[in-house]
Amino acid sequence: MTSVTISIAKQQLELFVNGQLSQRYEISTAKNGVGEKMGSGCTPLGKHRIRAKIGAEQPLKTVFIGRRPTGEIYTPALGENFPKRDWILSRILWLGGLEAHKNRYGKVDTTWRYIYIHGCPEHLFNGQPESHGCIRMKNKDIIELFTLVDTQTLVNIIKD
């Protein structure tokens, strides 16, 4: 059995296989801190599951908008042309909350807030909270994690 723990305080994602720590990755969570409300720009806490895996077989640094590949591959020049884009690259693990009225249903629903674990441009990744609510990873790391988890994998997001 595989599970994931995301620590906001440590800015780390830990992958567990059969209860044993298997991998540890640096991440970047929300610049606005933690919270579950729609429109907050915060990373939601609590128990989640991976509801969908998106981007299998796509090239490294594939650009996604609305969970669909745009046909672009991220380069610094592309980044300069679109400086305000929230870059979602390489792979997407779309999260769904499991706790009614905390991170599921209504104005706190993680799925309908479109909270993902995803890749981002390397120069924007500094291991500090900088996202708009999602969990950002280095592209090579999200590709590796993508191969190690399945849909329904439990993801627990904690403060410390």
C-alpha positions in Angstrom: 0.0 0.0 0.0 1.3 3.4 -1.0 0.5 6.7 0.8 1.9 10.3 0.7 2.4 12.8 3.5 2.9 16.5 2.6 4.4 18.7 5.3 3.7 22.4 5.0 6.3 23.3 7.7 9.1 21.2 6.1 8.0 21.9 2.5 8.5 18.1 1.9 6.5 15.3 0.3 7.1 11.8 1.7 6.1 8.7 -0.2 5.5 5.6 2.0 5.3 2.0 0.6 3.9 -0.5 3.0 4.3 1.9 5.9 8.0 2.5 5.2 9.5 5.8 3.9 10.5 5.2 0.3 11.1 8.7 -1.2 11.3 12.3 0.0 11.0 15.3 -2.3 11.2 19.1 -1.8 8.0 20.9 -2.7 6.5 24.3 -2.7 3.0 24.9 -1.3 0.9 28.1 -1.3 2.3 31.5 -0.7 -1.0 32.4 1.1 -0.5 29.6 3.6 -3.0 26.9 4.5 -6.7 27.0 4.1 -9.6 25.3 2.3 -11.9 28.0 1.0 -12.5 28.5 -2.7 -10.6 31.4 -4.0 -8.2 31.6 -1.0 -5.1 30.7 -2.9 -4.2 28.4 0.1 -3.1 24.8 0.3 -5.8 22.7 1.9 -5.0 20.5 4.9 -6.3 17.0 5.7 -6.9 13.7 4.1 -7.1 13.5 0.3 -6.7 11.0 -2.4 -5.3 11.2 -5.9 -8.5 11.3 -8.0 -6.7 11.5 -11.4 -3.3 11.2 -13.0 -2.8 13.4 -16.0 0.0 13.6 -18.5 1.4 10.0 -18.8 3.7 9.7 -21.8 3.9 13.5 -22.2 7.4 15.0 -22.7 9.3 16.6 -19.8 8.1 20.2 -19.3 4.9 19.8 -21.3 2.7 22.8 -20.5 -0.9 22.1 -19.3 -3.8 24.5 -19.2 -7.1 23.2 -17.9 -5.5 19.8 -17.4 -4.8 19.5 -21.1 -1.4 19.7 -22.9 -1.2 22.9 -24.9 1.4 21.5 -27.3 4.1 23.7 -25.8 7.2 22.7 -24.0 8.3 25.1 -21.4 11.4 27.2 -22.1 12.7 30.4 -20.5 11.7 32.3 -23.6 8.1 30.9 -23.4 8.1 32.0 -19.7 9.2 35.5 -20.7 6.4 35.7 -23.3 3.7 34.7 -20.7 5.1 36.1 -17.4 1.7 35.9 -15.6 0.9 32.3 -16.3 0.7 29.8 -13.4 2.9 27.2 -15.0 1.7 23.6 -14.7 4.3 21.3 -16.2 5.2 17.6 -16.9 2.5 15.7 -14.9 -0.6 16.4 -12.8 -1.8 14.5 -9.8 -5.3 15.9 -9.1 -6.4 15.7 -5.5 -9.8 15.1 -4.0 -10.6 15.8 -0.4 -12.0 13.0 1.8 -13.3 15.0 4.8 -16.8 16.3 4.4 -17.1 20.1 4.9 -13.4 20.4 5.6 -11.9 19.7 2.2 -14.9 18.1 0.4 -18.2 19.6 -0.7 -19.3 23.2 -1.0 -16.9 26.1 -0.9 -14.0 23.9 0.5 -13.9 21.2 -2.1 -10.3 20.4 -3.0 -11.3 18.8 -6.3 -13.3 21.8 -7.5 -10.6 24.2 -6.3 -8.4 22.3 -8.8 -5.6 21.5 -6.3 -2.8 19.5 -7.9 0.6 18.1 -7.3 2.4 19.2 -10.5 5.7 20.2 -12.0 6.8 23.8 -12.4 9.7 25.7 -14.1 12.9 25.0 -12.2 13.8 28.7 -11.8 10.5 29.2 -10.0 11.1 26.3 -7.6 13.0 27.4 -4.5 11.5 25.1 -1.8 9.6 28.0 -0.3 5.8 28.5 -0.3 5.2 30.2 -3.7 2.2 28.5 -5.3 -1.4 29.6 -5.7 -2.6 26.6 -3.7 -1.2 23.6 -5.5 1.9 21.5 -4.5 4.7 22.3 -6.9 7.5 19.9 -7.5 10.6 19.8 -9.7 9.8 18.3 -13.1 12.0 15.2 -12.7 10.5 14.6 -9.3 6.9 14.8 -10.3 7.6 12.4 -13.2 9.2 9.9 -10.8 6.4 10.3 -8.3 3.8 9.9 -11.0 5.1 6.4 -11.8 5.1 5.4 -8.1 1.5 6.2 -7.2 -1.9 5.2 -8.4 -5.3 6.9 -8.4 -6.8 6.4 -5.0 -3.4 6.8 -3.3 -4.0 8.5 0.1 -2.4 12.0 0.5 -2.4 13.6 4.0 -1.5 17.3 4.0 -0.3 18.4 7.5 1.0 21.7 8.9 4.0 20.3 10.8 
